[in-house]
Structure formats: C-alpha cells, structure tokens
Amino acid sequence: MDTPRHGKTGRKRAAQFTLQAVYIREDESDRAREEGDAVGSELIARARAGDGEAFGELTGPYRRELQVHCYRMLGSFQDAEDALQETLLSAWQGLGGFIEERASMRTWLYKIATNRCLNALRSASRRPAREWDVPNVELPEPTRLGEVVWLQPFPEVLLENAAGAPPGPEARYEQAEAISLAFVTALQVLPPRQVAVLILRDVLGFHASEVAGMLEVTVESVNSVLKRARAGLQRRLPPESGRQAPPAAGSAAEEAVVAKFVGAWESADLEALVALLTDDVFMSMPPMPFEYEGKDAVARFSALLLGSGRRFDLVPTRANGQPAFGAYVRAADGIRHGTGLYVLTLEGDRISAMIRFETSVLPWFGLPRSLPVPRG
C-alpha cells in the first residue's frame, strides 16, 4: 500500500487511514480497560478491512496513557506525539501480529510504543544546545552546564485521561511522581534499554515476563537491566531524606505559595522571591544548558531579570503535575509578549526548583504568544 509522507517530521501515514478516528474516541477513554478483557473479533476484522472507526474503538482508550509513556521515555512532548502516531500506524498495519501474539490490546500497544521509542532514542542525533536569548540581559556565570537540554513540559490537561489501567502490584512509583520534571529528567540520562525496563516495571507495574516479551529478551536480562536502572535513577533523583513533601495539587497550601511567587515576580520584589526559595534551589532553562544551584546563584540570575526594568505578568497553568506560569513581558505600547513558561517544584511552603521553557511551548497549554493591552 502506498504510504505518503506527511508533515515536517517525515513520518509515514497509511493512505486508507488517518489518526483522526483515534482522536474521536478520546472521550470514551473512561470505559473499562481491564487487562483480561477480550477484544471482539468482529471489531478487529472491521479494522483490518480498513475501518478507521473500528480501529479507533480498539485503540482510542489507550491513546493518552501511551502518549505519557512515550513522553517519559523521550522527555519531549513533540517527540512523544510523533512516537505515538508511529505506534498507532504500526498497530493499524500489523493487527495480524496482535492476533498471533494473543496478548491483550494494551500490552501489545505498549510493546509497539516502547520499541518505537527505543528506535528513536538510538537513532536520535543530539540537538545542539541553544544560546541565551533574552535581549539586554547578560547571563550570569552558571553553576554548571546541564546534561539534559531538550526536556519539554507536558500539559496537565492531557494527563486527565491518561491514568489508564491501575499500575500493577510491582510498581514502585506513584503516578504523580513518575510524571514530575525531576523524574523525567533523571530518566533521560539512563541508557535507552534501562529507561524502557524501569518505566515498564517500576512505573507501570508490568511483570518481568511481560516486559521480556515486549523487548524480546529473557526474564534474567530484564531483571539485570532493572537493577542497573534503579541504581542509576537513584543517583540522579534528589535525596528524599530531610525533604518536605510538596503540598497537594490545588490545595490552599499550594495556592498560598503560588500567590506569593506571582506577587514577588510581578512586582519585581527580589527579597520576597528569595524568601520563597530553599537553600539548595535549582534552576535550569532547556534547551539552553545553563543551570544554577543554590539560593545565591538563583538570586543572582533572578536579580538580572527583575532588575532590568522589565515587568512581567504571569498566567497560571499546570505542567507535569506542578504549578506553571506563562510569563509575559510588558512592552511600552502595553502589549505583553510571551517570554517563556516557568514550572515550579514545591517543597513544603518553599520552591525547590524553577525550570524555564521557551515561548514556543505556550500554545500547548492554551496560552497565546502575546496578551492584549489591559483594559482600564
């Protein structure tokens, strides 16, 4: 069958099928998805005969959780969407393989998605880090240059229907923790096979035998890779001892910290901002490699932004289960131009990390590139 190219990514798409049929079924993602559910042979037959709507019924309930799975593996919202589309196209073209494997639809789709992501990680050329892009602001000396510079945030709204089946009994991480920016960043430093095994085993709770089948390796190999992955991840994640848990999402405690941050940033009150930071606060700016660690270093960086005569308006949103803000700088004509997205990591009533992303991510969060002149 002829498969024309589409879009800038150069992905292939089957002529008789578009992914629109899958998206139509998103609203039905709360249907029962238990692992042992039988998939109707009539529905599969219709899909194999070219019925896109039937294919959407088969795969639509898993779309969001597969997208999150690809995002965890790749650390990039854009690359995850590409991997998801490739997964669905491969599933569309290979339904016969599903019948032969006699696996559940969910497990089969995870196998395809995982291997698509592994291929992407193995073949990906390293994108160059970008230069500092804020005019009239000279960058202070960073604490270090980061290893992971192409991290992207994941819009909270897309997590609402992404829970999927409950994690298996062998899962070690809460779902909220496993989508946090700290967790996803730490994963990106591990070798690709370790990333896949750790997510499938410790985040999703698949059994070792299931993971072995997905990766076409032995159970012994899975257990060996998992041991190394756990050790590597532990070295990368912030230590838990002595740290306060973040306030619950949407709680009064979280709202209080957020309100103080917004007030300090919009009024350029550096003293109030610094008072909100933990002693070991961390700041990064992917895809720029510059990182700042410690209250003094982050204060120096913030002082340059807030002391440059620029004034900001912050529009709240959420990313990766964390408070986030579209930042807009006020121009002389009153129009406010987007200058990035900030995502906060909270620890108790303090901020332990701030990550600034490029303006290009704002539309993913339903935020405009600029805001009109305020009325009045």
C-alpha positions as CSV (number, residue, x, y, z in Angstrom):
1,M,0.0,0.0,0.0
2,D,1.3,3.5,-0.9
3,T,2.2,5.5,2.3
4,P,2.8,9.1,1.5
5,R,5.0,11.3,3.7
6,H,3.3,13.9,6.0
7,G,4.3,16.9,7.9
8,K,7.8,18.1,8.7
9,T,8.7,15.1,10.7
10,G,8.8,12.8,7.6
11,R,6.6,10.2,9.3
12,K,4.6,7.7,7.1
13,R,0.8,7.5,7.1
14,A,-1.4,4.8,5.5
15,A,-3.5,6.2,2.7
16,Q,-6.7,4.5,3.9
17,F,-6.3,5.6,7.5
18,T,-5.9,8.9,9.4
19,L,-5.4,9.2,13.1
20,Q,-8.5,11.3,13.4
21,A,-10.5,8.2,14.1
22,V,-8.4,7.6,17.2
23,Y,-8.8,11.1,18.5
24,I,-12.6,10.9,18.0
25,R,-12.6,8.1,20.6
26,E,-10.7,10.1,23.3
27,D,-13.9,11.0,25.1
28,E,-14.6,7.3,25.6
29,S,-11.3,6.6,27.4
30,D,-13.1,6.1,30.7
31,R,-14.5,2.8,29.5
32,A,-13.5,-0.4,31.2
33,R,-9.9,-1.3,30.3
34,E,-9.1,-4.3,32.4
35,E,-6.1,-6.3,31.2
36,G,-8.0,-9.5,30.6
37,D,-10.9,-8.0,28.5
38,A,-11.4,-9.9,25.2
39,V,-11.3,-7.8,22.1
40,G,-14.2,-8.6,19.7
41,S,-13.1,-10.4,16.7
42,E,-15.7,-8.6,14.6
43,L,-14.2,-5.2,15.6
44,I,-10.7,-6.5,14.7
45,A,-11.9,-7.8,11.4
46,R,-13.5,-4.4,10.5
47,A,-10.3,-2.6,11.4
48,R,-8.2,-5.0,9.3
49,A,-10.6,-4.4,6.4
50,G,-9.8,-0.6,6.6
51,D,-12.4,0.6,9.0
52,G,-10.7,3.5,10.8
53,E,-13.6,4.0,13.3
54,A,-13.3,0.4,14.4
55,F,-9.6,0.9,14.8
56,G,-10.3,3.9,16.9
57,E,-12.6,1.8,19.2
58,L,-9.8,-0.7,19.7
59,T,-7.0,1.7,20.4
60,G,-8.6,5.0,21.4
61,P,-9.0,4.2,25.1
62,Y,-5.2,3.8,25.4
63,R,-4.1,6.8,23.4
64,R,-3.4,9.2,26.3
65,E,-1.5,6.7,28.5
66,L,0.6,5.7,25.5
67,Q,1.4,9.3,24.9
68,V,2.5,9.7,28.5
69,H,4.6,6.5,28.2
70,C,6.3,7.9,25.1
71,Y,6.9,11.2,26.9
72,R,8.5,9.6,29.9
73,M,10.9,7.7,27.6
74,L,11.8,10.6,25.3
75,G,11.5,13.6,27.6
76,S,10.0,15.6,24.7
77,F,6.3,16.4,24.2
78,Q,6.8,16.8,20.4
79,D,8.8,13.6,20.0
80,A,6.2,11.7,22.1
81,E,3.4,12.8,19.8
82,D,5.5,11.6,16.8
83,A,6.2,8.2,18.5
84,L,2.5,7.8,19.4
85,Q,1.5,8.4,15.8
86,E,4.1,5.9,14.6
87,T,2.8,3.4,17.2
88,L,-0.8,3.7,16.0
89,L,0.2,3.5,12.4
90,S,2.2,0.4,13.1
91,A,-0.7,-1.1,15.0
92,W,-3.1,-0.4,12.2
93,Q,-0.8,-2.1,9.7
94,G,0.0,-5.0,12.0
95,L,-3.2,-6.2,13.5
96,G,-2.4,-9.7,12.3
97,G,0.5,-9.7,14.7
98,F,-1.8,-8.9,17.6
99,I,-3.9,-11.9,16.8
100,E,-0.9,-14.1,16.5
101,E,0.6,-13.0,19.9
102,R,-2.7,-13.4,21.7
103,A,-1.7,-10.6,24.1
104,S,-4.1,-8.0,25.5
105,M,-4.6,-5.0,23.3
106,R,-3.0,-2.8,25.9
107,T,0.1,-4.9,26.3
108,W,0.5,-5.2,22.6
109,L,0.3,-1.5,22.1
110,Y,2.8,-0.9,24.9
111,K,5.2,-3.3,23.1
112,I,4.9,-1.3,19.9
113,A,5.2,2.1,21.6
114,T,8.2,1.0,23.7
115,N,10.2,-0.3,20.7
116,R,9.3,2.8,18.6
117,C,10.7,5.0,21.4
118,L,13.8,2.8,21.7
119,N,14.4,3.2,18.0
120,A,14.0,7.0,18.3
121,L,16.5,7.1,21.2
122,R,19.0,5.0,19.4
123,S,18.8,7.0,16.1
124,A,18.4,10.5,17.5
125,S,21.2,12.9,16.7
126,R,21.9,15.2,19.6
127,R,20.4,18.6,19.0
128,P,22.7,21.4,19.8
129,A,22.1,23.5,22.9
130,R,20.8,27.0,22.3
131,E,22.3,30.3,23.3
132,W,20.9,32.7,25.9
133,D,18.0,34.5,24.1
134,V,16.9,37.4,26.4
135,P,17.9,40.7,24.9
136,N,19.7,43.3,27.1
137,V,20.3,40.8,29.9
138,E,23.8,39.5,30.4
139,L,23.7,35.9,31.6
140,P,25.5,35.4,35.0
141,E,28.1,32.6,35.3
142,P,26.1,29.3,35.6
143,T,26.8,26.7,38.3
144,R,27.2,24.1,35.6
145,L,26.1,23.0,32.1
146,G,23.3,20.5,32.1
147,E,23.3,17.1,30.5
148,V,19.6,17.1,29.5
149,V,18.9,20.2,27.4
150,W,16.0,19.1,25.3
151,L,13.5,18.4,28.0
152,Q,10.0,19.7,27.4
153,P,7.0,20.1,29.7
154,F,3.8,18.0,29.5
155,P,0.5,19.9,29.7
156,E,-1.6,18.9,32.7
157,V,-4.8,18.9,30.8
158,L,-3.6,15.9,28.8
159,L,-3.0,13.9,32.0
160,E,-6.6,13.9,33.0
161,N,-7.5,10.9,30.8
162,A,-4.1,9.3,30.9
163,A,-4.3,7.1,34.0
164,G,-5.1,4.0,32.0
165,A,-5.3,0.7,33.9
166,P,-4.1,0.9,37.5
167,P,-0.4,0.2,37.9
168,G,0.5,-3.4,38.6
169,P,1.3,-4.5,42.1
170,E,5.0,-4.4,41.4
171,A,5.0,-0.7,40.6
172,R,7.3,1.3,42.9
173,Y,6.4,4.9,42.0
174,E,3.3,7.0,42.4
175,Q,1.9,8.2,39.1
176,A,2.3,11.9,40.1
177,E,5.9,11.4,41.0
178,A,6.6,9.5,37.8
179,I,5.5,12.4,35.6
180,S,7.3,15.1,37.5
181,L,10.0,17.0,35.7
182,A,12.7,15.7,38.2
183,F,11.8,12.1,37.4
184,V,11.5,12.6,33.6
185,T,14.8,14.5,33.6
186,A,16.6,11.7,35.5
187,L,15.3,9.1,33.1
188,Q,16.9,10.9,30.1
189,V,20.4,10.3,31.5
190,L,20.0,6.5,31.6
191,P,20.7,4.2,28.6
192,P,17.6,3.6,26.5
193,R,17.1,0.0,27.4
194,Q,17.3,0.8,31.1
195,V,14.7,3.6,30.6
196,A,12.3,1.2,29.0
197,V,12.6,-1.5,31.6
198,L,12.4,0.8,34.5
199,I,9.2,2.5,33.3
200,L,7.5,-0.8,32.3
201,R,8.4,-2.4,35.6
202,D,8.5,0.3,38.3
203,V,6.1,2.8,36.9
204,L,3.5,0.7,35.1
205,G,4.0,-2.5,37.1
206,F,4.2,-5.0,34.2
207,H,5.6,-8.4,35.3
208,A,9.1,-9.2,34.3
209,S,7.9,-11.9,31.9
210,E,5.6,-9.4,30.1
211,V,8.5,-6.9,29.8
212,A,10.7,-9.7,28.5
213,G,8.1,-10.5,25.8
214,M,7.8,-6.8,24.8
215,L,11.6,-6.4,24.4
216,E,12.1,-10.0,23.1
217,V,14.8,-10.8,25.8
218,T,14.9,-13.2,28.7
219,V,13.5,-12.5,32.1
220,E,17.0,-12.7,33.5
221,S,18.1,-9.9,31.2
222,V,15.1,-7.8,32.3
223,N,16.0,-8.2,36.0
224,S,19.6,-7.4,35.4
225,V,18.8,-4.2,33.4
226,L,16.3,-3.2,36.0
227,K,18.8,-3.5,38.8
228,R,21.2,-1.2,37.0
229,A,18.4,1.2,36.0
230,R,17.3,1.6,39.7
231,A,20.8,2.3,40.8
232,G,21.3,4.9,38.1
233,L,18.0,6.6,38.7
234,Q,18.7,6.8,42.5
235,R,21.9,8.6,41.8
236,R,20.1,11.2,39.7
237,L,17.0,11.9,41.8
238,P,17.2,14.4,44.7
239,P,17.6,12.7,48.0
240,E,14.4,12.2,49.9
241,S,15.8,12.3,53.4
242,G,15.1,15.6,55.2
243,R,12.8,16.9,52.5
244,Q,9.3,18.1,52.9
245,A,6.6,16.7,50.6
246,P,5.0,19.2,48.2
247,P,1.5,20.5,49.1
248,A,-1.3,18.7,47.4
249,A,-2.3,19.9,44.0
250,G,-4.9,22.6,44.2
251,S,-4.7,22.8,48.0
252,A,-4.8,26.0,50.0
253,A,-1.2,25.4,50.9
254,E,-0.1,25.2,47.3
255,E,-2.2,28.2,46.3
256,A,-0.5,30.2,49.1
257,V,3.0,29.5,47.8
258,V,1.9,30.2,44.2
259,A,0.3,33.5,45.2
260,K,3.5,34.7,46.9
261,F,5.6,33.7,43.9
262,V,3.3,35.6,41.5
263,G,3.3,38.7,43.7
264,A,7.0,38.7,44.0
265,W,7.7,38.1,40.3
266,E,5.2,40.6,39.0
267,S,6.3,43.3,41.4
268,A,10.0,42.6,40.9
269,D,10.4,42.1,44.6
270,L,13.6,40.1,44.8
271,E,13.7,39.9,48.5
272,A,10.2,38.3,48.6
273,L,11.2,35.9,45.9
274,V,14.4,34.8,47.6
275,A,12.5,34.2,50.8
276,L,10.4,31.6,49.0
277,L,13.5,29.6,47.8
278,T,15.0,26.6,49.6
279,D,18.8,26.8,50.3
280,D,19.5,24.2,47.5
281,V,17.0,25.6,45.0
282,F,17.8,24.6,41.4
283,M,17.1,26.5,38.1
284,S,17.5,25.4,34.5
285,M,16.4,26.6,31.1
286,P,16.2,23.9,28.5
287,P,17.1,23.9,25.6
288,M,19.8,26.2,27.0
289,P,22.3,24.2,29.0
290,F,22.8,26.7,31.8
291,E,22.0,25.6,35.3
292,Y,22.0,27.4,38.7
293,E,22.1,25.7,42.0
294,G,21.7,27.3,45.5
295,K,19.8,30.3,46.7
296,D,22.6,32.7,46.0
297,A,23.1,31.6,42.4
298,V,19.3,31.6,41.6
299,A,19.0,35.0,43.3
300,R,21.7,36.5,41.1
301,F,20.0,35.2,38.0
302,S,16.6,36.5,39.1
303,A,18.1,39.9,40.0
304,L,19.2,40.3,36.4
305,L,15.7,39.6,35.0
306,L,13.8,41.6,37.6
307,G,16.2,44.4,37.8
308,S,16.5,45.1,34.1
309,G,13.5,47.4,34.1
310,R,11.3,44.6,32.6
311,R,8.0,43.9,34.2
312,F,6.1,40.7,33.9
313,D,2.6,39.3,34.0
314,L,2.2,35.6,34.9
315,V,-0.7,33.5,33.6
316,P,-1.2,30.3,35.7
317,T,-1.4,26.8,34.2
318,R,0.0,23.4,35.2
319,A,2.6,21.1,33.7
320,N,3.8,17.6,34.8
321,G,1.5,17.8,37.9
322,Q,3.2,21.0,39.0
323,P,2.3,24.8,39.1
324,A,3.4,26.6,36.0
325,F,3.1,30.1,34.5
326,G,3.2,31.6,31.1
327,A,5.5,34.7,31.5
328,Y,4.7,37.8,29.6
329,V,6.9,40.9,29.5
330,R,5.2,44.3,29.3
331,A,6.1,46.4,26.2
332,A,5.9,50.2,26.0
333,D,2.8,50.0,23.9
334,G,1.0,48.0,26.6
335,I,1.1,44.7,24.7
336,R,2.5,41.8,26.8
337,H,4.8,39.4,24.8
338,G,5.4,35.8,25.9
339,T,8.9,35.2,27.1
340,G,8.6,31.6,28.4
341,L,6.9,29.1,30.6
342,Y,8.1,28.6,34.2
343,V,7.4,25.4,36.1
344,L,7.8,25.3,39.9
345,T,8.8,22.4,42.1
346,L,7.5,22.9,45.6
347,E,8.8,21.5,48.9
348,G,6.6,22.3,51.8
349,D,6.0,26.1,51.6
350,R,9.1,26.7,49.6
351,I,10.2,26.5,46.0
352,S,13.0,23.9,45.4
353,A,13.3,24.2,41.6
354,M,12.3,26.6,38.7
355,I,12.5,25.5,35.1
356,R,12.1,28.0,32.3
357,F,11.0,26.7,28.9
358,E,10.9,28.5,25.6
359,T,8.0,30.6,24.4
360,S,7.2,28.0,21.7
361,V,5.6,25.7,24.3
362,L,2.9,28.2,25.3
363,P,0.3,27.0,22.7
364,W,0.5,23.5,24.1
365,F,-1.0,25.0,27.3
366,G,-3.7,27.0,25.6
367,L,-1.7,30.2,26.2
368,P,-1.2,32.9,23.5
369,R,2.1,34.2,22.2
370,S,1.1,37.7,23.4
371,L,-1.6,39.3,25.6
372,P,-3.5,42.5,24.6
373,V,-3.3,45.8,26.3
374,P,-5.1,45.5,29.7
375,R,-8.4,47.4,29.8
376,G,-8.7,50.4,32.1
